[in-house]
């Protein structure tokens, strides 16, 4: 009788444990779903992705607060996931109705390559912005706005506002070849005149943007030059305009971490004084920038970047092989 009673009690306890585990399992699943929902709610969704070339991508990202407040010349800092690095990108446009911002970037290192591999519907963990000082917009008279590479995308919102302010905007853009040119129709619509140069002559004028600038200076009374793009291009433009005592603003993109002036990674020498590109810039007088120092600092982590990119590609290859198997 006692054996039967004990067996019955054990069976009841077992049922309780099973039911209890079942409840815990359900609650755990609900908790996980709730956590995922909350985390995605705080992240930034990629609404649209366009592949502009083999190395250049365009993303439209849901970020209503940034879209509401960002101005031409300002930038954002992204972190793709909890273990990702922070890196800056300039915003190429915004849509207030949709609450989105647009970024156009080139896949160069590990982080931009990882960003480029994301798809529509994916989320970016953190985006901070708007950061930096906006471009000074006023009626200068005749403005020559210059860009190279993906700097073309960053130039678009600047020339749009300069044109609205009543300026004559002569836009000069350059690329190595026709396939790397961006936003030609949009640039034309927001410029008084658009001049395009390619290194190989596959489109527009054969040569460099500095060659085109020299011709413009000869025929126009230019009041100010604005340049954004690769450091060698901005340095060459600044050296040329110095000869004409022509005010030149350049938008710098040095190594950057926090984007708020605390880390000091983005320091640049301007007029022999230390400035932080994230809070004092990113725009500075091109005639006062220490270009050699900036170039040297940009090269500081090239080997580390190369190793990081190679390791990331190895991981991708391993994942691809696993999926095939």
Secondary structure by P-SEA (a helix, b strand, c coil): caaaaaaaaaaaaaaaaaaaaaaaaaaaaaaaaaaaaaaaaacccccccccccccbbbbbccccccccccccccbbbbbcccccccbbbbbccccccccbbbbbbccccaaaaaaaaccccccccccccccccccccccccbbbbbbcccccccaaaaaaaaaaaccbbbbbbbccccccccaaaaaaaaccbbbbbbccccccccccaaaaaaaaaacccccbbbbbccaaaaaaaaaaaaaaccbbbbbbbcccccccccccccccccccbbbbcccccccccccccaaaaaaaaaacaaaaaaaaaaaaaaaaaaaaaaaac
